[in-house]
Amino acid sequence: MIKAHEYQPQTIKQAYNRRGWIYSKTVAPMEWEYHLEALEQANLQPGEKVLEVAVGPGLTAVEIARRVGKEAVFSGMDISTSMLALTEQRLRSSGFSQFVLKEGSATQIPYSSNTFDVLYNGYMLDLIPEEEMPGILAEFKRLLKPGGRMILLNMSKADQETVLFRERLYQFLPPKLVLYLMGGCRPVLMEDLTLRAGFHQVRRTYLGGKAPSEIVTAMNPASEN
């Protein structure tokens, strides 16, 4: 992975607050087919407790809520108040009322430990510096019940040796422009880091196309012993 630009949380929050609506009309539809494949691999079941970290404009939140059913409580989090507002609007307009949305950072997620059957995170870790990823994965692990499932969807590339034009552009442009034009994101590879974080049954699926991505699925161990 190339070295990420380091942005202050408030800077990220401001950028995503400003680009929330346009993101939902441009980037989010392009990513949608990748979300659908990741959700298929999540194998969500009616009644499961799901947390989506980084809900974005709420397209995935509605689909998750549909799959687990209206009696289940969907939980979501985002650093951006604009994205949270869009998500709430979409959930309510789709007929869902059983949900909890919280503002927060992925380094300290405001939900209790051992709470969720499934944690879903799409297109967030590609914004994060590599040195912060182990702490975030540990936080994801904390939130899952023993035997709970984690699904990561990230901007990615086929392998470590591949160098994409997007990576060159990321390194060439000023960091502020990268944040507003590219969301601050670059291709990442999360399989090895997920294994090192102590997850089991880790599997990576690479998806090419207009927005090359990876799906990494993993299970929280049923026991630490």
FIFIMAR-628797 format. One line per 2 residues: number of its first residue (from 1); their letters; for each residue y, x, z of N, C-alpha, C, O. Coordinates in nm, 3 decimals. Layout:
# FIFIMAR-628797
NUM	a	Y/X/Z/Y/X/Z/Y/X/Z/Y/X/Z ~ ...
# end
This chain:
# FIFIMAR-628797
1	mi	-0.120/0.084/0.000/0.000/0.000/0.000/0.125/0.087/0.000/0.130/0.189/0.069 ~ 0.224/0.047/-0.076/0.350/0.121/-0.071/0.422/0.088/0.059/0.397/-0.015/0.120
3	ka	0.509/0.176/0.100/0.584/0.157/0.225/0.679/0.039/0.211/0.751/0.027/0.112 ~ 0.679/-0.048/0.312/0.764/-0.167/0.309/0.905/-0.135/0.356/0.925/-0.047/0.439
5	he	1.002/-0.208/0.303/1.136/-0.204/0.360/1.131/-0.268/0.498/1.056/-0.364/0.520 ~ 1.208/-0.218/0.589/1.210/-0.273/0.724/1.335/-0.358/0.742/1.447/-0.309/0.738
7	yq	1.312/-0.488/0.762/1.420/-0.584/0.782/1.418/-0.634/0.925/1.311/-0.652/0.983 ~ 1.535/-0.658/0.982/1.543/-0.720/1.113/1.500/-0.867/1.101/1.526/-0.930/0.999
9	pq	1.434/-0.921/1.204/1.391/-1.061/1.199/1.504/-1.158/1.164/1.483/-1.253/1.089 ~ 1.623/-1.133/1.216/1.735/-1.222/1.187/1.774/-1.217/1.039/1.816/-1.317/0.981
11	ti	1.759/-1.099/0.978/1.790/-1.084/0.836/1.690/-1.163/0.751/1.728/-1.230/0.656 ~ 1.563/-1.155/0.788/1.460/-1.232/0.717/1.486/-1.381/0.734/1.477/-1.458/0.638
13	kq	1.516/-1.421/0.856/1.542/-1.562/0.884/1.658/-1.615/0.798/1.647/-1.721/0.738 ~ 1.767/-1.540/0.792/1.882/-1.582/0.712/1.847/-1.593/0.564/1.888/-1.687/0.497
15	ay	1.772/-1.495/0.515/1.736/-1.495/0.372/1.650/-1.616/0.338/1.674/-1.683/0.238 ~ 1.551/-1.644/0.421/1.461/-1.756/0.392/1.526/-1.891/0.421/1.489/-1.991/0.360
17	nr	1.622/-1.895/0.512/1.698/-2.019/0.531/1.779/-2.050/0.404/1.791/-2.166/0.364 ~ 1.832/-1.948/0.342/1.916/-1.967/0.224/1.834/-1.998/0.098/1.881/-2.069/0.009
19	rg	1.713/-1.945/0.092/1.635/-1.961/-0.031/1.525/-2.065/-0.018/1.441/-2.079/-0.108 ~ 1.523/-2.140/0.093/1.414/-2.234/0.119/1.395/-2.336/0.009/1.284/-2.352/-0.042
21	wi	1.502/-2.406/-0.029/1.489/-2.513/-0.128/1.449/-2.457/-0.264/1.359/-2.510/-0.329 ~ 1.517/-2.350/-0.307/1.487/-2.294/-0.440/1.347/-2.232/-0.442/1.280/-2.235/-0.545
23	ys	1.303/-2.176/-0.329/1.167/-2.123/-0.319/1.066/-2.234/-0.342/0.965/-2.216/-0.411 ~ 1.093/-2.351/-0.283/0.999/-2.462/-0.296/0.990/-2.514/-0.439/0.891/-2.577/-0.476
25	kt	1.093/-2.488/-0.521/1.095/-2.536/-0.659/1.052/-2.432/-0.761/1.023/-2.465/-0.876 ~ 1.046/-2.305/-0.721/1.018/-2.198/-0.816/0.891/-2.120/-0.779/0.789/-2.132/-0.846
27	va	0.897/-2.042/-0.672/0.786/-1.955/-0.634/0.667/-2.035/-0.582/0.552/-2.008/-0.620 ~ 0.693/-2.132/-0.495/0.583/-2.207/-0.432/0.490/-2.275/-0.534/0.369/-2.267/-0.517
29	pm	0.541/-2.341/-0.638/0.450/-2.400/-0.738/0.364/-2.296/-0.809/0.249/-2.324/-0.843 ~ 0.419/-2.177/-0.832/0.344/-2.071/-0.898/0.229/-2.022/-0.810/0.124/-1.981/-0.859
31	ew	0.250/-2.027/-0.679/0.148/-1.980/-0.584/0.045/-2.088/-0.552/-0.057/-2.059/-0.489 ~ 0.069/-2.212/-0.593/-0.009/-2.325/-0.545/-0.157/-2.313/-0.577/-0.240/-2.343/-0.491
33	ey	-0.192/-2.272/-0.698/-0.334/-2.263/-0.734/-0.407/-2.163/-0.645/-0.526/-2.179/-0.619 ~ -0.338/-2.060/-0.598/-0.398/-1.961/-0.510/-0.420/-2.021/-0.370/-0.522/-1.995/-0.306
35	hl	-0.324/-2.101/-0.325/-0.342/-2.171/-0.198/-0.463/-2.264/-0.203/-0.541/-2.270/-0.109 ~ -0.477/-2.336/-0.313/-0.590/-2.429/-0.324/-0.724/-2.356/-0.316/-0.817/-2.404/-0.252
37	ea	-0.734/-2.240/-0.381/-0.857/-2.162/-0.373/-0.880/-2.111/-0.231/-0.992/-2.113/-0.182 ~ -0.773/-2.066/-0.165/-0.787/-2.019/-0.026/-0.831/-2.133/0.066/-0.912/-2.112/0.156
39	le	-0.778/-2.252/0.044/-0.816/-2.366/0.127/-0.960/-2.409/0.101/-1.029/-2.455/0.192 ~ -1.006/-2.392/-0.023/-1.148/-2.419/-0.051/-1.236/-2.323/0.029/-1.338/-2.363/0.086
41	qa	-1.195/-2.197/0.034/-1.273/-2.099/0.110/-1.263/-2.123/0.261/-1.352/-2.086/0.336 ~ -1.153/-2.187/0.304/-1.138/-2.219/0.446/-1.239/-2.323/0.492/-1.276/-2.327/0.609
43	nl	-1.284/-2.409/0.399/-1.384/-2.512/0.429/-1.343/-2.596/0.550/-1.420/-2.613/0.644 ~ -1.221/-2.647/0.546/-1.169/-2.727/0.656/-1.250/-2.855/0.675/-1.294/-2.918/0.579
45	qp	-1.269/-2.890/0.802/-1.348/-3.008/0.836/-1.261/-3.110/0.909/-1.168/-3.072/0.981 ~ -1.288/-3.239/0.892/-1.211/-3.342/0.962/-1.208/-3.316/1.113/-1.311/-3.287/1.174
47	ge	-1.090/-3.328/1.170/-1.074/-3.312/1.314/-1.049/-3.171/1.362/-1.019/-3.152/1.480 ~ -1.061/-3.071/1.275/-1.038/-2.933/1.320/-0.892/-2.909/1.354/-0.801/-2.967/1.294
49	kv	-0.872/-2.822/1.452/-0.737/-2.782/1.492/-0.697/-2.660/1.409/-0.759/-2.554/1.417 ~ -0.593/-2.677/1.329/-0.550/-2.572/1.236/-0.408/-2.529/1.268/-0.321/-2.613/1.292
51	le	-0.385/-2.399/1.270/-0.251/-2.343/1.280/-0.218/-2.273/1.150/-0.294/-2.186/1.105 ~ -0.107/-2.310/1.088/-0.057/-2.235/0.973/0.060/-2.150/1.020/0.162/-2.203/1.065
53	va	0.046/-2.020/1.008/0.153/-1.927/1.041/0.231/-1.899/0.913/0.173/-1.855/0.814 ~ 0.361/-1.925/0.916/0.449/-1.916/0.799/0.423/-2.035/0.707/0.361/-2.020/0.601
55	vg	0.472/-2.151/0.748/0.446/-2.274/0.672/0.521/-2.281/0.541/0.484/-2.358/0.452 ~ 0.630/-2.200/0.527/0.708/-2.207/0.404/0.762/-2.347/0.384/0.800/-2.413/0.481
57	pg	0.768/-2.396/0.260/0.828/-2.526/0.234/0.737/-2.645/0.261/0.775/-2.759/0.236 ~ 0.617/-2.621/0.313/0.534/-2.730/0.360/0.430/-2.784/0.264/0.359/-2.879/0.300
59	lt	0.417/-2.729/0.146/0.318/-2.778/0.051/0.177/-2.762/0.107/0.095/-2.853/0.100 ~ 0.149/-2.645/0.163/0.016/-2.620/0.218/-0.008/-2.702/0.344/-0.120/-2.747/0.369
61	av	0.096/-2.720/0.424/0.081/-2.799/0.547/0.032/-2.940/0.516/-0.055/-2.991/0.585 ~ 0.088/-3.001/0.414/0.046/-3.136/0.376/-0.100/-3.137/0.331/-0.176/-3.228/0.367
63	ei	-0.140/-3.037/0.255/-0.278/-3.031/0.206/-0.375/-3.007/0.322/-0.482/-3.067/0.326 ~ -0.337/-2.921/0.416/-0.422/-2.898/0.533/-0.435/-3.027/0.614/-0.545/-3.065/0.654
65	ar	-0.321/-3.093/0.637/-0.324/-3.218/0.714/-0.412/-3.323/0.646/-0.483/-3.397/0.713 ~ -0.407/-3.328/0.514/-0.490/-3.423/0.440/-0.639/-3.392/0.460/-0.720/-3.484/0.474
67	rv	-0.673/-3.264/0.463/-0.814/-3.226/0.471/-0.873/-3.244/0.612/-0.991/-3.276/0.626 ~ -0.791/-3.224/0.715/-0.843/-3.240/0.851/-0.829/-3.384/0.901/-0.892/-3.421/1.000
69	gk	-0.746/-3.464/0.834/-0.735/-3.605/0.868/-0.617/-3.637/0.957/-0.567/-3.551/1.030 ~ -0.574/-3.762/0.952/-0.453/-3.804/1.023/-0.471/-3.808/1.175/-0.372/-3.810/1.248
71	ea	-0.594/-3.808/1.221/-0.617/-3.808/1.366/-0.606/-3.668/1.425/-0.586/-3.653/1.546 ~ -0.619/-3.565/1.342/-0.609/-3.427/1.389/-0.463/-3.387/1.400/-0.378/-3.437/1.326
73	vf	-0.434/-3.297/1.493/-0.296/-3.248/1.510/-0.282/-3.117/1.435/-0.346/-3.017/1.467 ~ -0.196/-3.119/1.333/-0.166/-2.996/1.258/-0.057/-2.919/1.331/0.040/-2.978/1.379
75	sg	-0.074/-2.787/1.341/0.027/-2.702/1.404/0.078/-2.600/1.303/0.002/-2.547/1.222 ~ 0.208/-2.574/1.308/0.267/-2.479/1.215/0.380/-2.401/1.279/0.439/-2.443/1.379
77	md	0.409/-2.286/1.219/0.513/-2.198/1.270/0.582/-2.129/1.154/0.520/-2.101/1.052 ~ 0.710/-2.103/1.170/0.783/-2.024/1.071/0.905/-1.963/1.138/0.956/-2.016/1.237
79	is	0.951/-1.852/1.083/1.072/-1.788/1.134/1.197/-1.860/1.085/1.304/-1.846/1.143 ~ 1.183/-1.937/0.977/1.296/-2.001/0.910/1.308/-2.148/0.950/1.214/-2.225/0.932
81	ts	1.422/-2.187/1.003/1.446/-2.327/1.038/1.454/-2.414/0.913/1.417/-2.531/0.917 ~ 1.501/-2.357/0.803/1.507/-2.430/0.677/1.366/-2.466/0.629/1.342/-2.579/0.586
83	ml	1.274/-2.371/0.636/1.136/-2.397/0.595/1.070/-2.499/0.688/0.995/-2.584/0.641 ~ 1.097/-2.491/0.817/1.042/-2.588/0.910/1.093/-2.729/0.882/1.017/-2.826/0.891
85	al	1.220/-2.740/0.846/1.277/-2.871/0.813/1.213/-2.929/0.688/1.182/-3.048/0.682 ~ 1.192/-2.844/0.587/1.125/-2.890/0.464/0.982/-2.934/0.493/0.935/-3.034/0.438
87	te	0.913/-2.859/0.578/0.775/-2.893/0.613/0.768/-3.026/0.687/0.685/-3.111/0.655 ~ 0.855/-3.044/0.783/0.857/-3.172/0.857/0.884/-3.289/0.763/0.819/-3.393/0.772
89	qr	0.980/-3.270/0.674/1.014/-3.377/0.578/0.894/-3.411/0.491/0.865/-3.528/0.468 ~ 0.824/-3.309/0.443/0.709/-3.333/0.355/0.594/-3.400/0.431/0.531/-3.492/0.378
91	lr	0.568/-3.356/0.552/0.461/-3.417/0.631/0.490/-3.564/0.658/0.403/-3.649/0.642 ~ 0.612/-3.593/0.699/0.647/-3.732/0.730/0.644/-3.820/0.606/0.595/-3.933/0.610
93	ss	0.697/-3.768/0.495/0.698/-3.848/0.372/0.559/-3.869/0.316/0.537/-3.960/0.235 ~ 0.463/-3.785/0.357/0.324/-3.801/0.313/0.242/-3.884/0.411/0.121/-3.902/0.393
95	gf	0.308/-3.936/0.515/0.242/-4.027/0.606/0.178/-3.963/0.728/0.098/-4.027/0.797 ~ 0.212/-3.838/0.756/0.154/-3.769/0.871/0.253/-3.765/0.987/0.371/-3.736/0.969
97	sq	0.204/-3.795/1.106/0.290/-3.793/1.225/0.232/-3.706/1.335/0.301/-3.675/1.432 ~ 0.105/-3.665/1.321/0.038/-3.584/1.423/0.055/-3.436/1.389/-0.035/-3.374/1.333
99	fv	0.169/-3.380/1.424/0.190/-3.238/1.398/0.289/-3.180/1.499/0.369/-3.251/1.558 ~ 0.279/-3.047/1.516/0.370/-2.971/1.602/0.418/-2.852/1.521/0.337/-2.772/1.473
101	lk	0.549/-2.840/1.506/0.607/-2.727/1.433/0.698/-2.649/1.528/0.778/-2.706/1.601 ~ 0.683/-2.515/1.525/0.763/-2.430/1.614/0.826/-2.315/1.537/0.767/-2.261/1.443
103	eg	0.945/-2.279/1.577/1.012/-2.161/1.523/0.964/-2.039/1.601/0.953/-2.043/1.723 ~ 0.935/-1.930/1.530/0.891/-1.811/1.599/0.855/-1.698/1.506/0.857/-1.712/1.384
105	sa	0.822/-1.585/1.567/0.783/-1.464/1.494/0.633/-1.446/1.501/0.569/-1.482/1.600 ~ 0.576/-1.388/1.395/0.432/-1.365/1.391/0.387/-1.258/1.491/0.268/-1.244/1.517
107	tq	0.480/-1.183/1.546/0.444/-1.082/1.646/0.425/-1.144/1.784/0.363/-1.082/1.872 ~ 0.477/-1.265/1.804/0.463/-1.334/1.932/0.465/-1.484/1.905/0.569/-1.549/1.917
109	ip	0.351/-1.537/1.868/0.342/-1.675/1.820/0.339/-1.771/1.940/0.259/-1.753/2.031 ~ 0.425/-1.872/1.939/0.441/-1.959/2.057/0.335/-2.069/2.071/0.368/-2.186/2.086
111	ys	0.208/-2.028/2.067/0.097/-2.120/2.092/-0.001/-2.053/2.187/-0.005/-1.930/2.197 ~ -0.080/-2.133/2.255/-0.172/-2.081/2.357/-0.294/-2.012/2.295/-0.333/-2.040/2.182
113	sn	-0.353/-1.922/2.373/-0.472/-1.848/2.329/-0.593/-1.939/2.318/-0.602/-2.041/2.385 ~ -0.687/-1.899/2.230/-0.817/-1.968/2.215/-0.800/-2.118/2.188/-0.872/-2.201/2.245
115	tf	-0.705/-2.150/2.101/-0.670/-2.291/2.078/-0.721/-2.346/1.946/-0.754/-2.464/1.938 ~ -0.729/-2.263/1.842/-0.746/-2.315/1.707/-0.883/-2.282/1.647/-0.940/-2.175/1.669
117	dv	-0.932/-2.379/1.570/-1.055/-2.357/1.494/-1.029/-2.272/1.371/-1.114/-2.193/1.329 ~ -0.910/-2.288/1.313/-0.875/-2.219/1.188/-0.730/-2.173/1.197/-0.642/-2.247/1.240
119	ly	-0.706/-2.049/1.154/-0.569/-1.999/1.136/-0.550/-1.965/0.989/-0.628/-1.889/0.931 ~ -0.448/-2.022/0.930/-0.419/-2.001/0.788/-0.283/-1.932/0.775/-0.185/-1.974/0.837
121	ng	-0.279/-1.826/0.694/-0.154/-1.752/0.674/-0.143/-1.711/0.528/-0.224/-1.633/0.477 ~ -0.041/-1.764/0.460/-0.024/-1.737/0.319/0.108/-1.670/0.285/0.215/-1.718/0.325
123	ym	0.100/-1.561/0.212/0.217/-1.492/0.158/0.321/-1.459/0.266/0.439/-1.491/0.253 ~ 0.274/-1.395/0.373/0.363/-1.344/0.478/0.340/-1.197/0.503/0.436/-1.120/0.516
125	ld	0.212/-1.155/0.511/0.184/-1.016/0.543/0.234/-0.920/0.437/0.254/-0.802/0.464 ~ 0.254/-0.970/0.314/0.308/-0.883/0.209/0.456/-0.851/0.230/0.514/-0.772/0.156
127	li	0.517/-0.912/0.331/0.654/-0.882/0.371/0.658/-0.782/0.487/0.764/-0.725/0.516 ~ 0.546/-0.761/0.554/0.539/-0.690/0.681/0.509/-0.541/0.662/0.421/-0.507/0.584
129	pe	0.581/-0.450/0.732/0.543/-0.308/0.730/0.401/-0.288/0.780/0.357/-0.357/0.872 ~ 0.331/-0.193/0.722/0.190/-0.173/0.754/0.168/-0.144/0.902/0.068/-0.188/0.959
131	ee	0.261/-0.072/0.965/0.242/-0.037/1.105/0.250/-0.158/1.198/0.205/-0.150/1.313 ~ 0.306/-0.268/1.152/0.315/-0.390/1.234/0.194/-0.482/1.215/0.175/-0.575/1.293
133	mp	0.115/-0.456/1.114/0.005/-0.548/1.082/-0.103/-0.555/1.190/-0.150/-0.665/1.219 ~ -0.145/-0.443/1.252/-0.248/-0.453/1.356/-0.207/-0.544/1.471/-0.288/-0.621/1.522
135	gi	-0.080/-0.537/1.513/-0.031/-0.623/1.620/-0.034/-0.770/1.581/-0.067/-0.855/1.663 ~ 0.002/-0.800/1.457/0.000/-0.938/1.410/-0.143/-0.990/1.401/-0.170/-1.104/1.440
137	la	-0.234/-0.908/1.349/-0.375/-0.950/1.343/-0.433/-0.973/1.483/-0.514/-1.063/1.503 ~ -0.392/-0.891/1.579/-0.436/-0.912/1.717/-0.383/-1.045/1.771/-0.453/-1.115/1.845
139	ef	-0.262/-1.080/1.733/-0.204/-1.209/1.773/-0.280/-1.325/1.708/-0.305/-1.426/1.773 ~ -0.316/-1.310/1.582/-0.396/-1.413/1.515/-0.530/-1.430/1.587/-0.576/-1.542/1.610
141	kr	-0.591/-1.318/1.624/-0.721/-1.320/1.692/-0.709/-1.390/1.827/-0.798/-1.465/1.867 ~ -0.600/-1.365/1.897/-0.577/-1.428/2.028/-0.575/-1.580/2.018/-0.626/-1.649/2.107
143	ll	-0.518/-1.632/1.913/-0.498/-1.776/1.898/-0.626/-1.851/1.862/-0.639/-1.970/1.891 ~ -0.721/-1.781/1.800/-0.844/-1.846/1.754/-0.945/-1.864/1.867/-0.958/-1.779/1.955
145	kp	-1.015/-1.975/1.862/-1.130/-1.994/1.950/-1.239/-1.892/1.914/-1.239/-1.842/1.801 ~ -1.330/-1.861/2.006/-1.447/-1.781/1.967/-1.520/-1.850/1.851/-1.549/-1.969/1.858
147	gg	-1.548/-1.774/1.747/-1.611/-1.831/1.628/-1.513/-1.897/1.532/-1.554/-1.951/1.429 ~ -1.382/-1.894/1.565/-1.281/-1.952/1.478/-1.262/-1.871/1.351/-1.297/-1.753/1.345
149	rm	-1.207/-1.935/1.250/-1.195/-1.874/1.117/-1.049/-1.841/1.085/-0.957/-1.917/1.118 ~ -1.029/-1.727/1.019/-0.898/-1.686/0.973/-0.899/-1.675/0.821/-0.993/-1.620/0.763
151	il	-0.796/-1.727/0.757/-0.782/-1.717/0.612/-0.646/-1.657/0.582/-0.543/-1.714/0.619 ~ -0.645/-1.543/0.516/-0.522/-1.477/0.474/-0.510/-1.485/0.322/-0.607/-1.461/0.250
153	ln	-0.392/-1.519/0.274/-0.363/-1.520/0.131/-0.241/-1.432/0.111/-0.134/-1.460/0.167 ~ -0.255/-1.326/0.033/-0.147/-1.228/0.017/-0.124/-1.192/-0.128/-0.215/-1.196/-0.211
155	ms	0.001/-1.156/-0.159/0.026/-1.087/-0.284/-0.053/-0.957/-0.280/-0.052/-0.886/-0.179 ~ -0.124/-0.924/-0.389/-0.212/-0.809/-0.383/-0.230/-0.746/-0.520/-0.154/-0.773/-0.614
157	ka	-0.332/-0.660/-0.530/-0.367/-0.594/-0.655/-0.516/-0.565/-0.651/-0.579/-0.579/-0.546 ~ -0.572/-0.523/-0.762/-0.717/-0.508/-0.772/-0.772/-0.405/-0.674/-0.876/-0.427/-0.612
159	dq	-0.701/-0.292/-0.660/-0.749/-0.186/-0.571/-0.634/-0.094/-0.535/-0.523/-0.107/-0.587 ~ -0.663/0.000/-0.446/-0.561/0.093/-0.396/-0.502/0.180/-0.506/-0.384/0.216/-0.500
161	et	-0.583/0.214/-0.608/-0.538/0.306/-0.712/-0.441/0.240/-0.812/-0.360/0.308/-0.874 ~ -0.449/0.110/-0.825/-0.363/0.038/-0.920/-0.218/0.041/-0.873/-0.189/0.019/-0.756
163	vl	-0.127/0.069/-0.967/0.017/0.063/-0.938/0.078/-0.042/-1.029/0.077/-0.027/-1.151 ~ 0.132/-0.146/-0.970/0.188/-0.257/-1.047/0.337/-0.237/-1.073/0.405/-0.167/-0.999
165	fr	0.385/-0.300/-1.179/0.528/-0.297/-1.210/0.609/-0.350/-1.092/0.717/-0.300/-1.062 ~ 0.556/-0.453/-1.025/0.626/-0.511/-0.911/0.648/-0.408/-0.801/0.752/-0.410/-0.735
167	er	0.552/-0.319/-0.782/0.568/-0.214/-0.681/0.680/-0.118/-0.720/0.761/-0.078/-0.636 ~ 0.684/-0.081/-0.846/0.790/0.009/-0.892/0.926/-0.057/-0.876/1.022/0.007/-0.833
169	ly	0.934/-0.186/-0.909/1.060/-0.260/-0.896/1.100/-0.269/-0.749/1.218/-0.253/-0.715 ~ 1.005/-0.293/-0.663/1.029/-0.300/-0.519/1.092/-0.170/-0.468/1.185/-0.173/-0.387
171	qf	1.040/-0.058/-0.515/1.089/0.071/-0.470/1.223/0.109/-0.534/1.301/0.185/-0.476 ~ 1.249/0.055/-0.652/1.370/0.091/-0.726/1.493/0.012/-0.680/1.602/0.068/-0.669
173	lp	1.476/-0.116/-0.653/1.589/-0.202/-0.618/1.637/-0.179/-0.475/1.559/-0.137/-0.390 ~ 1.765/-0.205/-0.448/1.815/-0.197/-0.310/1.741/-0.297/-0.221/1.709/-0.407/-0.267
175	pk	1.714/-0.262/-0.096/1.637/-0.350/-0.006/1.692/-0.493/0.005/1.614/-0.588/0.010 ~ 1.823/-0.508/0.008/1.880/-0.644/0.020/1.847/-0.728/-0.103/1.817/-0.846/-0.092
177	lv	1.853/-0.666/-0.221/1.820/-0.737/-0.344/1.672/-0.771/-0.349/1.634/-0.879/-0.395 ~ 1.588/-0.680/-0.301/1.443/-0.705/-0.294/1.417/-0.829/-0.206/1.332/-0.912/-0.240
179	ly	1.489/-0.840/-0.096/1.468/-0.952/-0.004/1.505/-1.085/-0.069/1.433/-1.183/-0.052 ~ 1.614/-1.088/-0.143/1.659/-1.215/-0.199/1.593/-1.247/-0.334/1.572/-1.364/-0.365
181	lm	1.562/-1.146/-0.413/1.499/-1.171/-0.542/1.347/-1.180/-0.534/1.284/-1.258/-0.606 ~ 1.287/-1.100/-0.446/1.141/-1.089/-0.440/1.085/-1.136/-0.306/0.966/-1.122/-0.280
183	gg	1.171/-1.190/-0.222/1.127/-1.233/-0.090/1.092/-1.118/0.003/1.036/-1.140/0.111 ~ 1.125/-0.995/-0.037/1.091/-0.878/0.043/0.945/-0.840/0.037/0.899/-0.761/0.119
185	cr	0.871/-0.895/-0.059/0.725/-0.881/-0.061/0.677/-0.778/-0.163/0.740/-0.757/-0.267 ~ 0.564/-0.715/-0.130/0.497/-0.623/-0.224/0.347/-0.640/-0.208/0.305/-0.697/-0.107
187	pv	0.265/-0.594/-0.302/0.120/-0.612/-0.291/0.062/-0.540/-0.169/0.099/-0.426/-0.139 ~ -0.029/-0.607/-0.099/-0.096/-0.548/0.016/-0.247/-0.564/0.002/-0.296/-0.643/-0.079
189	lm	-0.320/-0.487/0.082/-0.466/-0.490/0.086/-0.507/-0.502/0.233/-0.489/-0.408/0.310 ~ -0.560/-0.618/0.273/-0.578/-0.648/0.414/-0.724/-0.642/0.463/-0.748/-0.660/0.583
191	ed	-0.818/-0.617/0.375/-0.959/-0.622/0.416/-0.991/-0.521/0.525/-1.048/-0.558/0.628 ~ -0.957/-0.395/0.504/-0.990/-0.290/0.601/-0.919/-0.312/0.734/-0.978/-0.293/0.840
193	lt	-0.793/-0.351/0.729/-0.717/-0.375/0.851/-0.777/-0.491/0.930/-0.778/-0.489/1.053 ~ -0.828/-0.592/0.860/-0.890/-0.706/0.927/-1.019/-0.663/0.997/-1.047/-0.707/1.108
195	lr	-1.097/-0.579/0.932/-1.218/-0.526/0.995/-1.183/-0.445/1.119/-1.248/-0.458/1.223 ~ -1.081/-0.361/1.107/-1.041/-0.277/1.219/-0.986/-0.359/1.336/-0.990/-0.315/1.451
197	ag	-0.935/-0.478/1.305/-0.882/-0.565/1.410/-0.992/-0.634/1.489/-0.964/-0.705/1.586 ~ -1.118/-0.615/1.449/-1.229/-0.669/1.525/-1.284/-0.801/1.475/-1.365/-0.864/1.543
199	fh	-1.241/-0.844/1.357/-1.295/-0.967/1.300/-1.432/-0.940/1.238/-1.462/-0.828/1.197 ~ -1.514/-1.044/1.231/-1.647/-1.035/1.171/-1.651/-1.112/1.040/-1.562/-1.191/1.010
201	qv	-1.755/-1.088/0.963/-1.780/-1.158/0.836/-1.655/-1.156/0.746/-1.614/-1.258/0.691 ~ -1.597/-1.039/0.733/-1.475/-1.024/0.653/-1.512/-1.018/0.505/-1.600/-0.942/0.465
203	rr	-1.445/-1.099/0.427/-1.471/-1.104/0.282/-1.339/-1.111/0.206/-1.250/-1.189/0.241 ~ -1.328/-1.030/0.104/-1.208/-1.030/0.019/-1.241/-1.084/-0.119/-1.342/-1.048/-0.179
205	ty	-1.154/-1.172/-0.169/-1.162/-1.222/-0.306/-1.031/-1.188/-0.376/-0.924/-1.227/-0.330 ~ -1.041/-1.116/-0.487/-0.921/-1.084/-0.563/-0.902/-1.185/-0.675/-0.997/-1.218/-0.747
207	lg	-0.781/-1.234/-0.690/-0.746/-1.331/-0.793/-0.634/-1.276/-0.878/-0.525/-1.247/-0.827 ~ -0.658/-1.260/-1.009/-0.553/-1.213/-1.098/-0.464/-1.327/-1.142/-0.449/-1.427/-1.071
209	gk	-0.404/-1.313/-1.260/-0.318/-1.420/-1.311/-0.171/-1.388/-1.297/-0.132/-1.272/-1.287 ~ -0.088/-1.492/-1.295/0.058/-1.473/-1.293/0.107/-1.416/-1.160/0.209/-1.347/-1.157
211	ap	0.036/-1.443/-1.053/0.076/-1.394/-0.921/-0.045/-1.330/-0.854/-0.103/-1.390/-0.763 ~ -0.085/-1.210/-0.897/-0.206/-1.148/-0.843/-0.211/-1.152/-0.690/-0.115/-1.113/-0.623
213	se	-0.323/-1.199/-0.637/-0.333/-1.225/-0.494/-0.472/-1.191/-0.444/-0.565/-1.173/-0.523 ~ -0.485/-1.184/-0.312/-0.615/-1.169/-0.249/-0.631/-1.277/-0.143/-0.535/-1.320/-0.080
215	iv	-0.755/-1.320/-0.125/-0.791/-1.406/-0.013/-0.884/-1.324/0.076/-0.985/-1.272/0.030 ~ -0.849/-1.313/0.202/-0.935/-1.245/0.299/-0.976/-1.347/0.404/-0.892/-1.400/0.476
217	ta	-1.106/-1.374/0.412/-1.157/-1.465/0.513/-1.231/-1.385/0.620/-1.293/-1.283/0.590 ~ -1.224/-1.433/0.744/-1.287/-1.361/0.854/-1.313/-1.457/0.969/-1.258/-1.567/0.975
219	mn	-1.400/-1.414/1.060/-1.435/-1.495/1.176/-1.404/-1.419/1.305/-1.432/-1.300/1.317 ~ -1.347/-1.491/1.400/-1.330/-1.434/1.533/-1.467/-1.426/1.598/-1.541/-1.524/1.594
221	pa	-1.504/-1.314/1.658/-1.637/-1.304/1.718/-1.660/-1.415/1.821/-1.568/-1.452/1.894 ~ -1.781/-1.467/1.825/-1.814/-1.569/1.924/-1.811/-1.513/2.065/-1.791/-1.586/2.162
223	se	-1.830/-1.382/2.075/-1.827/-1.314/2.204/-1.784/-1.171/2.183/-1.817/-1.112/2.081 ~ -1.711/-1.116/2.274/-1.668/-0.976/2.266/-1.778/-0.880/2.308/-1.763/-0.759/2.292
225	n	-1.887/-0.932/2.361/-1.997/-0.846/2.407/-2.085/-0.801/2.293/-2.182/-0.728/2.315
# end
